[in-house]
Amino acid sequence: MNLVSTVFLITATLSIVLALVSFWVPQMTPDHEKLSPYECGFDPLGTARLPFSLRFFLVAILFLLFDLEIALLLPLPWADQLASPLLTFFWASSILILLTLGLVYEWLQGGLEWAE
């Protein structure tokens, strides 16, 4: 047997053994808590019209905004290879300043407070 078929045989054997062991290892003792449905912390038998706080969505959107900012500014260190690296640095800095000013404004307006 050559090396490729040996590696394939070992991989297939290990996969089958792990799949079979995974059926015997877990303890199957269901109780009331394990059998009850879990709906993100809400009572599944109560009303489905519970109001959500808009502040939760604001914080989530701010997180996504700053996460996208990091993803967009990640290639910035390689921008010094461009024809005008100062222009690239200027635009990246302007994006950071604009987002920081928006965050400071929202913070001063009290939009990030959980309790009023």
MOPAC internal coordinates of N, CA, C and O (Angstrom, degrees):
PM7 1SCF
backbone

  N    0.0000 0     0.00 0     0.00 0    0    0    0
  C    1.4610 1     0.00 0     0.00 0    1    0    0
  C    1.5222 1   108.86 1     0.00 0    2    1    0
  O    1.2310 1   122.20 1   -36.82 1    3    2    1
  N    1.2946 1   113.39 1   143.18 1    3    2    1
  C    1.4623 1   116.76 1   178.14 1    5    3    2
  C    1.5223 1   109.89 1   -90.25 1    6    5    3
  O    1.2310 1   121.06 1    -0.73 1    7    6    5
  N    1.3073 1   115.57 1   179.27 1    7    6    5
  C    1.4655 1   121.79 1  -173.26 1    9    7    6
  C    1.5235 1   112.20 1   -66.42 1   10    9    7
  O    1.2310 1   120.22 1   140.84 1   11   10    9
  N    1.3281 1   117.19 1   -39.16 1   11   10    9
  C    1.4712 1   120.15 1  -177.38 1   13   11   10
  C    1.5226 1   111.12 1   -65.51 1   14   13   11
  O    1.2310 1   120.34 1   135.28 1   15   14   13
  N    1.3222 1   116.96 1   -44.72 1   15   14   13
  C    1.4673 1   118.45 1  -179.99 1   17   15   14
  C    1.5331 1   111.20 1   -69.47 1   18   17   15
  O    1.2310 1   119.54 1   148.64 1   19   18   17
  N    1.3186 1   118.48 1   -31.36 1   19   18   17
  C    1.4656 1   120.93 1   176.31 1   21   19   18
  C    1.5247 1   110.89 1   -65.93 1   22   21   19
  O    1.2310 1   120.57 1   134.93 1   23   22   21
  N    1.3302 1   116.52 1   -45.07 1   23   22   21
  C    1.4665 1   120.09 1   177.75 1   25   23   22
  C    1.5180 1   110.51 1   -63.67 1   26   25   23
  O    1.2310 1   120.14 1   139.42 1   27   26   25
  N    1.3355 1   117.34 1   -40.58 1   27   26   25
  C    1.4650 1   120.66 1   178.74 1   29   27   26
  C    1.5283 1   110.70 1   -63.68 1   30   29   27
  O    1.2310 1   119.94 1   137.91 1   31   30   29
  N    1.3213 1   117.71 1   -42.09 1   31   30   29
  C    1.4669 1   121.60 1   179.39 1   33   31   30
  C    1.5290 1   111.10 1   -64.83 1   34   33   31
  O    1.2310 1   120.18 1   136.55 1   35   34   33
  N    1.3228 1   117.25 1   -43.45 1   35   34   33
  C    1.4639 1   120.33 1   178.52 1   37   35   34
  C    1.5285 1   110.67 1   -64.27 1   38   37   35
  O    1.2310 1   120.32 1   137.68 1   39   38   37
  N    1.3239 1   116.99 1   -42.32 1   39   38   37
  C    1.4707 1   120.91 1   179.51 1   41   39   38
  C    1.5194 1   111.37 1   -64.18 1   42   41   39
  O    1.2310 1   119.86 1   135.45 1   43   42   41
  N    1.3182 1   117.87 1   -44.55 1   43   42   41
  C    1.4634 1   121.41 1   179.86 1   45   43   42
  C    1.5280 1   110.67 1   -64.99 1   46   45   43
  O    1.2310 1   120.25 1   136.93 1   47   46   45
  N    1.3386 1   117.13 1   -43.07 1   47   46   45
  C    1.4658 1   120.40 1   179.41 1   49   47   46
  C    1.5236 1   111.24 1   -63.72 1   50   49   47
  O    1.2310 1   120.60 1   135.09 1   51   50   49
  N    1.3257 1   116.47 1   -44.91 1   51   50   49
  C    1.4638 1   120.01 1   179.00 1   53   51   50
  C    1.5249 1   111.58 1   -63.74 1   54   53   51
  O    1.2310 1   119.84 1   140.76 1   55   54   53
  N    1.3169 1   117.91 1   -39.24 1   55   54   53
  C    1.4592 1   120.93 1   179.01 1   57   55   54
  C    1.5180 1   111.58 1   -65.08 1   58   57   55
  O    1.2310 1   120.46 1   137.45 1   59   58   57
  N    1.3220 1   116.72 1   -42.55 1   59   58   57
  C    1.4698 1   120.08 1   179.81 1   61   59   58
  C    1.5244 1   110.50 1   -66.71 1   62   61   59
  O    1.2310 1   120.17 1   137.00 1   63   62   61
  N    1.3189 1   117.29 1   -43.00 1   63   62   61
  C    1.4763 1   120.56 1   179.39 1   65   63   62
  C    1.5284 1   110.37 1   -62.26 1   66   65   63
  O    1.2310 1   119.88 1   134.87 1   67   66   65
  N    1.3322 1   117.84 1   -45.13 1   67   66   65
  C    1.4645 1   120.52 1   179.85 1   69   67   66
  C    1.5281 1   111.77 1   -65.48 1   70   69   67
  O    1.2310 1   120.06 1   142.99 1   71   70   69
  N    1.3340 1   117.48 1   -37.01 1   71   70   69
  C    1.4692 1   120.08 1   178.00 1   73   71   70
  C    1.5197 1   111.13 1   -66.45 1   74   73   71
  O    1.2310 1   120.26 1   139.08 1   75   74   73
  N    1.3257 1   117.10 1   -40.92 1   75   74   73
  C    1.4683 1   119.70 1   178.83 1   77   75   74
  C    1.5214 1   111.86 1   -68.90 1   78   77   75
  O    1.2310 1   119.87 1   140.23 1   79   78   77
  N    1.3298 1   117.85 1   -39.77 1   79   78   77
  C    1.4616 1   121.02 1   179.43 1   81   79   78
  C    1.5257 1   110.78 1   -66.10 1   82   81   79
  O    1.2310 1   119.96 1   147.04 1   83   82   81
  N    1.3172 1   117.68 1   -32.96 1   83   82   81
  C    1.4683 1   120.11 1  -178.09 1   85   83   82
  C    1.5243 1   112.44 1   -66.84 1   86   85   83
  O    1.2310 1   119.78 1   160.24 1   87   86   85
  N    1.3239 1   118.02 1   -19.76 1   87   86   85
  C    1.4605 1   119.97 1   175.99 1   89   87   86
  C    1.5233 1   112.17 1   -80.61 1   90   89   87
  O    1.2310 1   120.09 1   153.72 1   91   90   89
  N    1.3363 1   117.43 1   -26.28 1   91   90   89
  C    1.4697 1   120.08 1  -176.50 1   93   91   90
  C    1.5188 1   113.50 1   -97.07 1   94   93   91
  O    1.2310 1   119.54 1   155.61 1   95   94   93
  N    1.3119 1   118.49 1   -24.39 1   95   94   93
  C    1.4673 1   120.70 1  -173.55 1   97   95   94
  C    1.5301 1   113.53 1   -73.56 1   98   97   95
  O    1.2310 1   118.42 1   135.93 1   99   98   97
  N    1.3309 1   120.62 1   -44.07 1   99   98   97
  C    1.4715 1   118.00 1  -174.68 1  101   99   98
  C    1.5297 1   111.68 1   -66.45 1  102  101   99
  O    1.2310 1   121.29 1   -34.97 1  103  102  101
  N    1.3152 1   115.14 1   145.03 1  103  102  101
  C    1.4541 1   120.69 1   178.37 1  105  103  102
  C    1.5163 1   108.45 1   -85.05 1  106  105  103
  O    1.2310 1   120.73 1   -57.97 1  107  106  105
  N    1.2855 1   116.20 1   122.03 1  107  106  105
  C    1.4615 1   121.35 1  -177.91 1  109  107  106
  C    1.5259 1   109.71 1   -99.32 1  110  109  107
  O    1.2310 1   120.58 1  -104.69 1  111  110  109
  N    1.3098 1   116.49 1    75.31 1  111  110  109
  C    1.4617 1   121.33 1   176.38 1  113  111  110
  C    1.5271 1   108.51 1  -123.72 1  114  113  111
  O    1.2310 1   119.97 1  -100.14 1  115  114  113
  N    1.3164 1   117.67 1    79.86 1  115  114  113
  C    1.4618 1   119.37 1  -179.05 1  117  115  114
  C    1.5199 1   111.51 1   -70.21 1  118  117  115
  O    1.2310 1   121.13 1   -42.75 1  119  118  117
  N    1.3136 1   115.45 1   137.25 1  119  118  117
  C    1.4549 1   120.88 1   175.14 1  121  119  118
  C    1.5327 1   107.69 1  -122.45 1  122  121  119
  O    1.2310 1   121.03 1     7.94 1  123  122  121
  N    1.3252 1   115.63 1  -172.06 1  123  122  121
  C    1.4620 1   120.07 1  -175.35 1  125  123  122
  C    1.5284 1   111.92 1   -63.92 1  126  125  123
  O    1.2310 1   120.10 1   140.79 1  127  126  125
  N    1.3269 1   117.42 1   -39.21 1  127  126  125
  C    1.4671 1   120.81 1  -178.27 1  129  127  126
  C    1.5282 1   111.76 1   -68.74 1  130  129  127
  O    1.2310 1   120.57 1   140.41 1  131  130  129
  N    1.3238 1   116.51 1   -39.59 1  131  130  129
  C    1.4622 1   119.38 1  -179.51 1  133  131  130
  C    1.5188 1   112.22 1   -70.93 1  134  133  131
  O    1.2310 1   120.21 1   149.99 1  135  134  133
  N    1.3217 1   117.21 1   -30.01 1  135  134  133
  C    1.4562 1   120.68 1  -178.23 1  137  135  134
  C    1.5223 1   113.10 1   -85.98 1  138  137  135
  O    1.2310 1   119.79 1   167.28 1  139  138  137
  N    1.3320 1   118.00 1   -12.72 1  139  138  137
  C    1.4605 1   119.80 1  -179.46 1  141  139  138
  C    1.5268 1   109.99 1   -80.26 1  142  141  139
  O    1.2310 1   119.93 1   -37.02 1  143  142  141
  N    1.3270 1   117.73 1   142.98 1  143  142  141
  C    1.4690 1   119.71 1   179.52 1  145  143  142
  C    1.5194 1   110.81 1   -71.02 1  146  145  143
  O    1.2310 1   121.04 1   -33.60 1  147  146  145
  N    1.3051 1   115.61 1   146.40 1  147  146  145
  C    1.4640 1   121.44 1   179.36 1  149  147  146
  C    1.5195 1   108.43 1  -116.71 1  150  149  147
  O    1.2310 1   120.65 1   -59.01 1  151  150  149
  N    1.3142 1   116.36 1   120.99 1  151  150  149
  C    1.4567 1   121.32 1  -176.95 1  153  151  150
  C    1.5249 1   110.05 1  -122.09 1  154  153  151
  O    1.2310 1   120.02 1  -113.03 1  155  154  153
  N    1.2967 1   117.56 1    66.97 1  155  154  153
  C    1.4646 1   123.40 1   173.91 1  157  155  154
  C    1.5290 1   112.84 1    55.55 1  158  157  155
  O    1.2310 1   119.63 1  -143.38 1  159  158  157
  N    1.2913 1   118.31 1    36.62 1  159  158  157
  C    1.4458 1   121.35 1   176.74 1  161  159  158
  C    1.5137 1   114.24 1    87.48 1  162  161  159
  O    1.2310 1   119.39 1   175.30 1  163  162  161
  N    1.3243 1   118.77 1    -4.70 1  163  162  161
  C    1.4578 1   121.76 1   179.40 1  165  163  162
  C    1.5238 1   109.97 1   -96.71 1  166  165  163
  O    1.2310 1   120.61 1   -30.43 1  167  166  165
  N    1.3031 1   116.44 1   149.57 1  167  166  165
  C    1.4602 1   121.71 1   177.50 1  169  167  166
  C    1.5285 1   108.54 1   -70.80 1  170  169  167
  O    1.2310 1   119.02 1   -62.45 1  171  170  169
  N    1.3315 1   119.47 1   117.55 1  171  170  169
  C    1.4602 1   119.97 1  -176.89 1  173  171  170
  C    1.5215 1   113.34 1   -72.00 1  174  173  171
  O    1.2310 1   120.19 1   165.21 1  175  174  173
  N    1.3164 1   117.25 1   -14.79 1  175  174  173
  C    1.4581 1   119.65 1  -179.15 1  177  175  174
  C    1.5215 1   112.49 1   -94.85 1  178  177  175
  O    1.2310 1   119.93 1   170.40 1  179  178  177
  N    1.3234 1   117.74 1    -9.60 1  179  178  177
  C    1.4583 1   121.45 1  -179.85 1  181  179  178
  C    1.5258 1   111.36 1   -83.71 1  182  181  179
  O    1.2310 1   121.30 1    16.23 1  183  182  181
  N    1.3151 1   115.12 1  -163.77 1  183  182  181
  C    1.4485 1   120.17 1  -179.36 1  185  183  182
  C    1.5256 1   110.83 1   -72.46 1  186  185  183
  O    1.2310 1   120.54 1   -34.17 1  187  186  185
  N    1.3062 1   116.57 1   145.83 1  187  186  185
  C    1.4659 1   121.64 1  -179.63 1  189  187  186
  C    1.5203 1   111.22 1   -91.85 1  190  189  187
  O    1.2310 1   119.62 1  -177.97 1  191  190  189
  N    1.3017 1   118.33 1     2.03 1  191  190  189
  C    1.4631 1   122.04 1  -175.77 1  193  191  190
  C    1.5206 1   112.31 1  -107.36 1  194  193  191
  O    1.2310 1   120.35 1  -136.59 1  195  194  193
  N    1.3391 1   116.94 1    43.41 1  195  194  193
  C    1.4597 1   119.70 1   177.30 1  197  195  194
  C    1.5282 1   109.20 1   -76.48 1  198  197  195
  O    1.2310 1   119.99 1   -43.64 1  199  198  197
  N    1.3130 1   117.61 1   136.36 1  199  198  197
  C    1.4743 1   119.19 1  -178.54 1  201  199  198
  C    1.5257 1   111.12 1   -75.18 1  202  201  199
  O    1.2310 1   121.41 1   -40.29 1  203  202  201
  N    1.3228 1   114.91 1   139.71 1  203  202  201
  C    1.4546 1   121.39 1   174.08 1  205  203  202
  C    1.5132 1   108.98 1   -95.89 1  206  205  203
  O    1.2310 1   121.51 1   -31.39 1  207  206  205
  N    1.3074 1   114.72 1   148.61 1  207  206  205
  C    1.4505 1   119.64 1   175.69 1  209  207  206
  C    1.5271 1   108.91 1   -80.40 1  210  209  207
  O    1.2310 1   120.77 1   -49.31 1  211  210  209
  N    1.3178 1   116.14 1   130.69 1  211  210  209
  C    1.4589 1   119.67 1   177.85 1  213  211  210
  C    1.5182 1   111.85 1   -69.63 1  214  213  211
  O    1.2310 1   120.04 1   161.15 1  215  214  213
  N    1.3153 1   117.52 1   -18.85 1  215  214  213
  C    1.4667 1   120.49 1   177.86 1  217  215  214
  C    1.5283 1   110.64 1   -66.21 1  218  217  215
  O    1.2310 1   120.37 1   147.22 1  219  218  217
  N    1.3293 1   116.91 1   -32.78 1  219  218  217
  C    1.4605 1   119.85 1   176.34 1  221  219  218
  C    1.5266 1   110.03 1   -61.45 1  222  221  219
  O    1.2310 1   120.28 1   135.90 1  223  222  221
  N    1.3168 1   117.07 1   -44.10 1  223  222  221
  C    1.4553 1   120.44 1  -179.94 1  225  223  222
  C    1.5232 1   111.26 1   -68.70 1  226  225  223
  O    1.2310 1   119.98 1   146.67 1  227  226  225
  N    1.3187 1   117.64 1   -33.33 1  227  226  225
  C    1.4629 1   120.91 1   177.89 1  229  227  226
  C    1.5276 1   110.68 1   -63.96 1  230  229  227
  O    1.2310 1   120.81 1   134.90 1  231  230  229
  N    1.3305 1   116.05 1   -45.10 1  231  230  229
  C    1.4653 1   119.30 1   179.03 1  233  231  230
  C    1.5255 1   110.13 1   -66.10 1  234  233  231
  O    1.2310 1   119.86 1   142.12 1  235  234  233
  N    1.3218 1   117.86 1   -37.88 1  235  234  233
  C    1.4673 1   120.51 1   178.55 1  237  235  234
  C    1.5228 1   110.94 1   -65.13 1  238  237  235
  O    1.2310 1   119.95 1   138.81 1  239  238  237
  N    1.3169 1   117.70 1   -41.19 1  239  238  237
  C    1.4615 1   120.87 1   178.82 1  241  239  238
  C    1.5221 1   110.75 1   -68.09 1  242  241  239
  O    1.2310 1   120.01 1   141.54 1  243  242  241
  N    1.3268 1   117.59 1   -38.46 1  243  242  241
  C    1.4658 1   119.60 1   176.16 1  245  243  242
  C    1.5280 1   111.03 1   -63.59 1  246  245  243
  O    1.2310 1   120.52 1   140.89 1  247  246  245
  N    1.3246 1   116.62 1   -39.11 1  247  246  245
  C    1.4548 1   119.24 1   177.38 1  249  247  246
  C    1.5236 1   110.70 1   -62.66 1  250  249  247
  O    1.2310 1   120.21 1   134.57 1  251  250  249
  N    1.3300 1   117.21 1   -45.43 1  251  250  249
  C    1.4573 1   119.99 1   179.00 1  253  251  250
  C    1.5217 1   111.60 1   -63.57 1  254  253  251
  O    1.2310 1   120.61 1   141.44 1  255  254  253
  N    1.3159 1   116.44 1   -38.56 1  255  254  253
  C    1.4624 1   120.32 1  -179.61 1  257  255  254
  C    1.5194 1   111.12 1   -63.02 1  258  257  255
  O    1.2310 1   120.19 1   132.96 1  259  258  257
  N    1.3255 1   117.24 1   -47.04 1  259  258  257
  C    1.4576 1   119.56 1  -179.35 1  261  259  258
  C    1.5267 1   111.67 1   -74.14 1  262  261  259
  O    1.2310 1   120.16 1   153.21 1  263  262  261
  N    1.3253 1   117.31 1   -26.79 1  263  262  261
  C    1.4565 1   119.94 1   174.77 1  265  263  262
  C    1.5275 1   110.19 1   -67.93 1  266  265  263
  O    1.2310 1   120.24 1   137.86 1  267  266  265
  N    1.3238 1   117.15 1   -42.14 1  267  266  265
  C    1.4647 1   120.64 1   176.16 1  269  267  266
  C    1.5158 1   111.35 1   -66.54 1  270  269  267
  O    1.2310 1   120.57 1   145.44 1  271  270  269
  N    1.3170 1   116.51 1   -34.56 1  271  270  269
  C    1.4696 1   119.95 1   177.29 1  273  271  270
  C    1.5241 1   110.20 1   -60.82 1  274  273  271
  O    1.2310 1   120.58 1   136.18 1  275  274  273
  N    1.3169 1   116.49 1   -43.82 1  275  274  273
  C    1.4685 1   119.61 1   179.25 1  277  275  274
  C    1.5246 1   109.88 1   -64.25 1  278  277  275
  O    1.2310 1   120.32 1   139.81 1  279  278  277
  N    1.3303 1   116.99 1   -40.19 1  279  278  277
  C    1.4627 1   119.61 1  -179.48 1  281  279  278
  C    1.5270 1   111.36 1   -66.50 1  282  281  279
  O    1.2310 1   120.21 1   145.20 1  283  282  281
  N    1.3242 1   117.21 1   -34.80 1  283  282  281
  C    1.4603 1   119.83 1   179.62 1  285  283  282
  C    1.5223 1   111.90 1   -75.81 1  286  285  283
  O    1.2310 1   119.84 1   148.11 1  287  286  285
  N    1.3280 1   117.91 1   -31.89 1  287  286  285
  C    1.4594 1   120.72 1  -177.78 1  289  287  286
  C    1.5280 1   112.56 1   -91.48 1  290  289  287
  O    1.2310 1   119.77 1   177.90 1  291  290  289
  N    1.3299 1   118.05 1    -2.10 1  291  290  289
  C    1.4521 1   120.30 1  -179.10 1  293  291  290
  C    1.5315 1   113.22 1   -61.22 1  294  293  291
  O    1.2310 1   118.40 1   140.24 1  295  294  293
  N    1.3383 1   120.65 1   -39.76 1  295  294  293
  C    1.4710 1   118.98 1   179.44 1  297  295  294
  C    1.5296 1   113.85 1   -78.63 1  298  297  295
  O    1.2310 1   119.50 1  -172.65 1  299  298  297
  N    1.3002 1   118.56 1     7.35 1  299  298  297
  C    1.4641 1   121.06 1  -176.76 1  301  299  298
  C    1.5358 1   113.93 1   -59.91 1  302  301  299
  O    1.2310 1   118.24 1   141.33 1  303  302  301
  N    1.3331 1   120.96 1   -38.67 1  303  302  301
  C    1.4760 1   118.46 1   178.59 1  305  303  302
  C    1.5293 1   113.54 1   -61.18 1  306  305  303
  O    1.2310 1   119.85 1   154.18 1  307  306  305
  N    1.3152 1   117.88 1   -25.82 1  307  306  305
  C    1.4612 1   119.99 1   178.71 1  309  307  306
  C    1.5222 1   111.98 1   -85.09 1  310  309  307
  O    1.2310 1   120.34 1   176.33 1  311  310  309
  N    1.3257 1   116.95 1    -3.67 1  311  310  309
  C    1.4596 1   120.30 1  -177.89 1  313  311  310
  C    1.5217 1   112.30 1   -74.47 1  314  313  311
  O    1.2310 1   119.88 1   169.34 1  315  314  313
  N    1.3178 1   117.84 1   -10.66 1  315  314  313
  C    1.4619 1   118.23 1   178.46 1  317  315  314
  C    1.5266 1   111.87 1   -71.50 1  318  317  315
  O    1.2310 1   120.10 1   171.87 1  319  318  317
  N    1.3205 1   117.42 1    -8.13 1  319  318  317
  C    1.4618 1   121.11 1   175.70 1  321  319  318
  C    1.5195 1   112.15 1   -86.07 1  322  321  319
  O    1.2310 1   120.15 1   173.55 1  323  322  321
  N    1.3228 1   117.32 1    -6.45 1  323  322  321
  C    1.4643 1   120.74 1   179.69 1  325  323  322
  C    1.5218 1   110.56 1   -75.83 1  326  325  323
  O    1.2310 1   121.45 1    -6.77 1  327  326  325
  N    1.3306 1   114.84 1   173.23 1  327  326  325
  C    1.4658 1   119.78 1  -177.94 1  329  327  326
  C    1.5245 1   111.61 1   -67.67 1  330  329  327
  O    1.2310 1   120.13 1   143.06 1  331  330  329
  N    1.3356 1   117.36 1   -36.94 1  331  330  329
  C    1.4666 1   120.38 1  -179.73 1  333  331  330
  C    1.5331 1   109.53 1  -129.75 1  334  333  331
  O    1.2310 1   119.99 1   -94.35 1  335  334  333
  N    1.3197 1   117.63 1    85.65 1  335  334  333
  C    1.4741 1   119.30 1  -178.19 1  337  335  334
  C    1.5203 1   113.00 1   -68.16 1  338  337  335
  O    1.2310 1   119.80 1   153.41 1  339  338  337
  N    1.3443 1   117.98 1   -26.59 1  339  338  337
  C    1.4654 1   118.91 1   178.83 1  341  339  338
  C    1.5218 1   111.53 1   -68.20 1  342  341  339
  O    1.2310 1   120.23 1   144.53 1  343  342  341
  N    1.3133 1   117.17 1   -35.47 1  343  342  341
  C    1.4667 1   120.13 1   177.52 1  345  343  342
  C    1.5346 1   110.53 1   -66.22 1  346  345  343
  O    1.2310 1   120.62 1   138.92 1  347  346  345
  N    1.3207 1   116.42 1   -41.08 1  347  346  345
  C    1.4615 1   120.34 1   177.24 1  349  347  346
  C    1.5238 1   110.85 1   -63.43 1  350  349  347
  O    1.2310 1   120.63 1   137.65 1  351  350  349
  N    1.3214 1   116.40 1   -42.35 1  351  350  349
  C    1.4608 1   120.21 1   177.64 1  353  351  350
  C    1.5217 1   111.46 1   -64.39 1  354  353  351
  O    1.2310 1   120.24 1   143.16 1  355  354  353
  N    1.3296 1   117.16 1   -36.84 1  355  354  353
  C    1.4655 1   121.27 1   178.11 1  357  355  354
  C    1.5230 1   110.71 1   -62.71 1  358  357  355
  O    1.2310 1   120.12 1   133.24 1  359  358  357
  N    1.3481 1   117.38 1   -46.76 1  359  358  357
  C    1.4619 1   119.79 1  -178.59 1  361  359  358
  C    1.5267 1   111.88 1   -67.59 1  362  361  359
  O    1.2310 1   120.58 1   141.93 1  363  362  361
  N    1.3182 1   116.50 1   -38.07 1  363  362  361
  C    1.4722 1   119.29 1   177.89 1  365  363  362
  C    1.5291 1   110.38 1   -66.06 1  366  365  363
  O    1.2310 1   120.52 1   139.24 1  367  366  365
  N    1.3217 1   116.62 1   -40.76 1  367  366  365
  C    1.4688 1   120.15 1   178.24 1  369  367  366
  C    1.5146 1   111.35 1   -66.25 1  370  369  367
  O    1.2310 1   120.26 1   142.84 1  371  370  369
  N    1.3328 1   117.10 1   -37.16 1  371  370  369
  C    1.4637 1   119.24 1   179.22 1  373  371  370
  C    1.5228 1   110.90 1   -66.59 1  374  373  371
  O    1.2310 1   119.99 1   143.09 1  375  374  373
  N    1.3346 1   117.63 1   -36.91 1  375  374  373
  C    1.4692 1   119.72 1   176.24 1  377  375  374
  C    1.5245 1   110.40 1   -64.28 1  378  377  375
  O    1.2310 1   120.54 1   135.78 1  379  378  377
  N    1.3367 1   116.57 1   -44.22 1  379  378  377
  C    1.4722 1   120.00 1   179.03 1  381  379  378
  C    1.5196 1   111.64 1   -62.78 1  382  381  379
  O    1.2310 1   120.24 1   137.01 1  383  382  381
  N    1.3192 1   117.14 1   -42.99 1  383  382  381
  C    1.4727 1   120.67 1  -179.36 1  385  383  382
  C    1.5232 1   110.58 1   -65.46 1  386  385  383
  O    1.2310 1   120.30 1   137.95 1  387  386  385
  N    1.3267 1   117.02 1   -42.05 1  387  386  385
  C    1.4634 1   120.45 1   179.72 1  389  387  386
  C    1.5308 1   111.26 1   -63.11 1  390  389  387
  O    1.2310 1   120.27 1   135.14 1  391  390  389
  N    1.3091 1   117.08 1   -44.86 1  391  390  389
  C    1.4675 1   119.77 1   179.47 1  393  391  390
  C    1.5208 1   111.64 1   -68.31 1  394  393  391
  O    1.2310 1   120.18 1   143.20 1  395  394  393
  N    1.3155 1   117.26 1   -36.80 1  395  394  393
  C    1.4646 1   120.16 1   178.39 1  397  395  394
  C    1.5207 1   110.93 1   -66.93 1  398  397  395
  O    1.2310 1   120.22 1   139.16 1  399  398  397
  N    1.3256 1   117.18 1   -40.84 1  399  398  397
  C    1.4687 1   119.89 1   176.86 1  401  399  398
  C    1.5245 1   111.45 1   -63.94 1  402  401  399
  O    1.2310 1   120.13 1   141.49 1  403  402  401
  N    1.3325 1   117.35 1   -38.51 1  403  402  401
  C    1.4602 1   120.45 1   176.48 1  405  403  402
  C    1.5182 1   111.90 1   -64.16 1  406  405  403
  O    1.2310 1   120.51 1   140.34 1  407  406  405
  N    1.3242 1   116.64 1   -39.66 1  407  406  405
  C    1.4642 1   120.26 1   178.09 1  409  407  406
  C    1.5201 1   111.47 1   -66.74 1  410  409  407
  O    1.2310 1   120.25 1   137.69 1  411  410  409
  N    1.3197 1   117.12 1   -42.31 1  411  410  409
  C    1.4675 1   120.70 1   178.92 1  413  411  410
  C    1.5287 1   110.25 1   -64.48 1  414  413  411
  O    1.2310 1   120.10 1   138.58 1  415  414  413
  N    1.3324 1   117.42 1   -41.42 1  415  414  413
  C    1.4639 1   120.74 1   178.16 1  417  415  414
  C    1.5274 1   110.85 1   -61.22 1  418  417  415
  O    1.2310 1   120.53 1   134.01 1  419  418  417
  N    1.3450 1   116.59 1   -45.99 1  419  418  417
  C    1.4596 1   120.15 1  -179.81 1  421  419  418
  C    1.5201 1   110.84 1   -64.51 1  422  421  419
  O    1.2310 1   120.18 1   143.47 1  423  422  421
  N    1.3183 1   117.25 1   -36.53 1  423  422  421
  C    1.4533 1   121.95 1   178.97 1  425  423  422
  C    1.5266 1   110.72 1   -66.56 1  426  425  423
  O    1.2310 1   120.56 1   135.55 1  427  426  425
  N    1.3402 1   116.53 1   -44.45 1  427  426  425
  C    1.4669 1   119.91 1  -179.74 1  429  427  426
  C    1.5263 1   112.20 1   -68.79 1  430  429  427
  O    1.2310 1   119.60 1   150.76 1  431  430  429
  N    1.3071 1   118.36 1   -29.24 1  431  430  429
  C    1.4622 1   121.44 1   178.10 1  433  431  430
  C    1.5343 1   111.97 1   -77.27 1  434  433  431
  O    1.2310 1   120.34 1   169.83 1  435  434  433
  N    1.3298 1   116.96 1   -10.17 1  435  434  433
  C    1.4621 1   120.84 1   178.36 1  437  435  434
  C    1.5080 1   113.48 1    84.71 1  438  437  435
  O    1.2310 1   119.94 1  -162.59 1  439  438  437
  N    1.3148 1   117.71 1    17.41 1  439  438  437
  C    1.4619 1   120.45 1  -179.04 1  441  439  438
  C    1.5030 1   113.93 1   -74.86 1  442  441  439
  O    1.2310 1   119.70 1   165.46 1  443  442  441
  N    1.3092 1   118.17 1   -14.54 1  443  442  441
  C    1.4595 1   121.29 1  -179.32 1  445  443  442
  C    1.5210 1   113.09 1   -98.90 1  446  445  443
  O    1.2310 1   119.85 1  -177.05 1  447  446  445
  N    1.3194 1   117.88 1     2.95 1  447  446  445
  C    1.4681 1   121.81 1   179.11 1  449  447  446
  C    1.5091 1   109.64 1   -80.55 1  450  449  447
  O    1.2310 1   120.30 1   -46.23 1  451  450  449
  N    1.3375 1   117.04 1   133.77 1  451  450  449
  C    1.4602 1   120.29 1   179.85 1  453  451  450
  C    1.5241 1   111.68 1   -78.68 1  454  453  451
  O    1.2310 1   120.37 1   143.38 1  455  454  453
  N    1.3144 1   116.89 1   -36.62 1  455  454  453
  C    1.4732 1   120.25 1  -179.06 1  457  455  454
  C    1.5207 1   109.08 1  -116.01 1  458  457  455
  O    1.2310 1   121.07 1   -35.20 1  459  458  457
  N    1.2978 1   115.55 1   144.80 1  459  458  457
  C    1.4653 1   120.54 1  -179.40 1  461  459  458
  C    1.5035 1   111.26 1   -97.70 1  462  461  459
  O    1.2310 1   120.10 1   180.00 1  463  462  461

